[in-house]
């Protein structure tokens, strides 16, 4: 068996086996997405709210607009959320707002001032950017929201704008009055569109990372799960499969194992069972030997062919001597155990000692997985 024939690190991925195993681990992807969303939102929260300098505060007022009636008896319907936001930046409202801020001890700064506003001074541009007017109902209720990095300035701008709107209603004939019904204190913003974006970004990145990690982990996985994969990799016949202790495989696997033994093992006098993953005591090989005897002893003559469990070659100074007395070796390989590279190494060592490998016995095979894989 040449190196190229046995190079399992470049073998094709068994997609059917991969997808069946992926289904069992599919919970990892939504769990990773949830964890990524929490981490993304948490990092953004810590960076901008807990420890970040760019904190934002928000306060709102609810104002009731009483419209006057024109000659036709219709309510003026010109004023909506769009027009109110435009009006906030006009001199008719903004001039009064800046006067009200000055009365509260917040002087107006020049438009060329780029420093963030505070109670020491604020520009008109920042007042406009901090203010938002919404008309969520029938056009008579306005929700005025002020958002700013300075908590005290947020409150001052809200109060100044409320008073400016009340004055605006008194000056214009379209209104009977504009009345402030309620006003809230500035509160720290802990959730925003950017927070949602951070949560979504974290979820997407974590989901993609989970998929890539699962793919990478399977590409590096040197375990075998079905006999055909084992035979393609090592070019050694798989004599059969054994289930874990306490579980039972379908009858067809027992019949296949009996037939393989009669064809490949009969005629040999002494056959060694060697487990790839085992110690000097050969415990895994002994368990496999016991399970094998119990499964096929009524159909196979173990008197004519003695099947003996031996310790793994290389685990002791005399571990190879017993092999020279054997007519051949059956290699015990656990299904799903990541020991493919060690199995390759052991096969190479057995060939160096001119020890015939009669076949491989795949143990600890999952009956449910095999049932779905073979669809029976």
N, C-alpha and C positions, 0 to 999 in steps of 0.2 A: 504494500500500500504506500504510494508516494505521498510526499507532502502536499502536492497540488490536489491529489484526490481527497485528502483529509483536511483541507483548509476550511474549517467550519466558520472562521472569522469572515470569510467572503461569500458564504452561502446565501442563497435567496431566502428572504423572509417568507415564512409560511403565513400568508395573510389570514387564512381561515382560522388557524390556531391563534394568531394574534388577536383577531377581532373577538373570538370567544373569550379569551382571557381579558381583553379590554372591557368587555361587558361587565365582568365581575369587579373591575376596578373603575368603572365609569363614574362612581360617586366621587372619585378624586377630583374630577374636572369641576363639577358644581361647587365642591368644597373649596377648591382653589379659587374659583371665581368669587365666592363669598368672602374668603380670606383676603383676596386682592382688593375687593371693594372696601372692606373694613380698613385695610392697611393704607390704601390710597386716600380715603377720606380722613383717616387718623393722622397721616403725615401732613396733609393739607391743613387740617385743624390745628395741629401743633405748630406748624410753620407760620400760619397767618393769624391764629387767634390766641393760642397760649403763649408762644414765645416770639411771634412775628411782630415787627413794628407797625405794619400796615393794618391795624385793626379798624373796623368800621362799626359805627353806631347808627341806629335807625330809630326814628320817632314819627308818629303820624297823628294827624288831626282829621276829624270828620266834620265837615261843614254842610249846612243845609242852605240851599239856594232857593229863595222865594222870587220867582219871576213876576214881573209886571206884565200886563196884557196890552197888545197893540190895538189899533182901531178895529181890526177884524175879530178881535177876541181870542186870538191864538197866542199861545205861549211862544216866546222867542226860543227857537230850537237851534240857534247858531252855535251855542256854547256846548262843546263836547270835550272829551278827553284830549283830542288832538289840538283843538283851538285853545283850551285852557293852558296846555303846556307851552304853546306859542306866546300866549298873553303873559305868562310868568316872566318872560325875558324882555317884554316891552317896557318902555319908560313909565307907562301909566301905572304899572304894578311894581316894577323893580325899583324905581326911584323911591317910592314910599317904603319898600322893604329895607333899602339901605339906610334911610333915615331912622327907621325903627331900630335897626341894629346899632346905629350910632347912639341912639337914646339908651340902649342897653350897655353901652360902653365898648362896643365893637366898631372901631373906625374902619372906613373904607380904604382899601389899598389900591394903588394904581394897577391898571391892567397888565403892565409889564412885570409886575412882581410875580415871581415863580415859586415863592415859598408857600408851603401849605398853610392854609388859613388857621387862625386860632382866635381866642378872645382878644388877642392883641391887634387883630386886623384881618380882614378878608376881602378878596376881590369880588367884583360882580360876576366874573366867569365862574368862580367856585360856588357862589350862591346859586347860580342857574343850574350848574351841573349837579348840585346836591338836592335839587327840588324836583319832585315829580307829582303831577296831578292826575288822578283817575276818576272817571265817572262810571262806577260799576252798576248802577241801577237805572232809574228812569230819567236821569239827567238833573235831578234835584239834589242829589247827595254827592259831594266831592270828598274823595279820600286824598289828603295831601300828605305825602311822605317825604321826609328829609333824611338823607343818608350822608354821613360825613365821618372823617377819621377822628375828629375831636368831639368828645361827648358833650361838653358845655356848649360848643359852637353849634352842634346839632340842635340843641334845645333852643338856642337863641335864634337861629334861622327859622325854625318852625314858628316860634312866637311872633317874630317880625313879619313873616309871610301871612300868618293868620290875620294879624291886625291890618296888614295891607289889603287883603281880600275883603275884609269887613268894610274898610274905607272905600274900596273899589265899588262895592255894592251900593254904598250910600251916594256916590257921585254919579252913577249911571242910571238913566231912567228905565233901562231894561229890567232892573231888579227892584223889588220891594226892599229886600235886605239879604245879606249873606251872614249867616249866624254860625259861630263855632259851637258845635254840640259837645265835642269831647276831644281830649288831647292826651297823648301818652308820653311817658318819660322815655328818653333815649335808652335803647337796649343794645347790647353787644350782638352783632350779627354772627351767628355760629353756623349758619347754613346759607349757601348762595348758589348761583348758577355755576360758579367755579368749583364749589365743593362737590356739586353733582358731577361736574366734568372730571374731577379728581377721582371720585368713586367709580365712574364708568371706565376711566383710563386704567385704574388699578385692577378692575374686574377683567377687562379685555387682556391686559398684559399677563395677569396671572393665569387666565384660561389658556392663552396661547402657550405660555411657559409650561403649564401642566401637560398639554398635549405633546409638546416637543420633548419634555422629559420622559413621558411614557414611551414615546417612539425611540428615544435614545436608549432608555433602559432596556427595551426589548431588543434593540440592535446589539447591545452588549451582553444580552442574556445568552449564555451558552448551554442552557438546559434543553432537554428534549421532552416532548409531551406525548408524542404518538410514535409507534414503531416505524412508520415510513420515514419520518425525519431522522431517526436514529440510523436506519439503514443507508439513507442517502449520504449521511455524514461520514460514517465509519466503514461502509461497504462490508458490513458483517450482518448476517441474518439475525433478526430478533425472533427468538424462539417463542416468546409469549409475554403476557403482562400479568402482574399480580396486583391485587387491590390492597389498600391499607388494612391493617388489622381491624376486624369488626365490620368491614364492608365487603360486599359481594359484587363480583363482575357478572355480566350476562353469561349464560351457559356457552355461548359460541366461543368466548375467549378461552374457556377451559378446554373445549374441543380442539381449538387451534393449538394450544399449548401441548396437549397430548400428542397430536399428529406431528408437531415439530420435533418433539423429543423422540418419537419412534423413528422419524426419518434421519435426524442428525446425530442422536446420541446412542441409539441402539448399536451394539457391536463394540462399544468402548467398555473397557473394564473399570477404569478409574477416571472419574471426571471431577475436577475441582470447581467449587463455587467461590468466586472472589468478588468482593464488593469494592467499587471504586472509592467510596467514602467509608472507610473502616479503620480500625486500629489494630493493634497486635492481637487483641482477643478475637477478632473476626466476628463481632457480635451481629453486625448487619448481615453478613453472609450466613451466619447460623440461623437467624430469623427467616431469611429467604429460603434456606434449605428446609426448615420445618414447614413453612407454608407450602412449599412445592410438594413435599411428601404427602401432606394432608390432602392436597388438591387432586393429585393424579396417581396416588399409590394404587388405587383399584384398577387402573388401566396401564400402569407402567411397572415393569419388573425391576425394582431397585436392587434385587439380589444379583442379577446379571450385570447391571451397571451401577457401581457404587458412586453416589454423588456426595462428595465430602466438602464441607465448608473449610476454607483455609484463610489465614490472615492475609492482609493485603501485602503484595510484594513490596519490599523496600521499608516496611515498618519495623523489621527486625533483622539481625545479622544472618539468620538462617531461613529467612522468609522465602527465598527462591529455591531452596533445596527440595522442599516438598513438591514443587511443581515438576521437577524432573522425573518424578515417579508417576506422574499423571499422563493419561492419554490425550487430555485436552482440558480446556478451561471454558467455563461459562462465566461471563462477566456480568455482575450485578450492577445495574445502573438505576438510580432513583429517578422516576419521572418528575420533572419540575424542579429538580435540584440543580443549582448552578455549578456543576462539576464537569462540564463538557471538556474543558481544557485538560483537567486531570485525567479524564477517561482517555483522551487522545495520547497523553503521556504514557499511561499504563499500557495501552495497546502497543505503542512503540517499544516499550521495555519487554513485553512478552514476546514480540517478534524477534528481538535481539537474542532472547534465550531459546529461540526455536520452539516456543510453546504454542501449539495450535489453539486458536480461539474458535470454539465450536459454535458460539452464538452469544447473544446478549439477552438477559432476562430483565425486562423493564418492571420495576417494582414501584409500589406506592402510587399506582396509576389511579386517577380520579374517575370513578365510574360515570358520574354525571357529565364530566367534560367529554369523555369518550363517546357517550351516548349522543350528545349534541354534535360532536365532531363528525361521527359516522352516520348520524341521522337514522338510528334504528330504535 
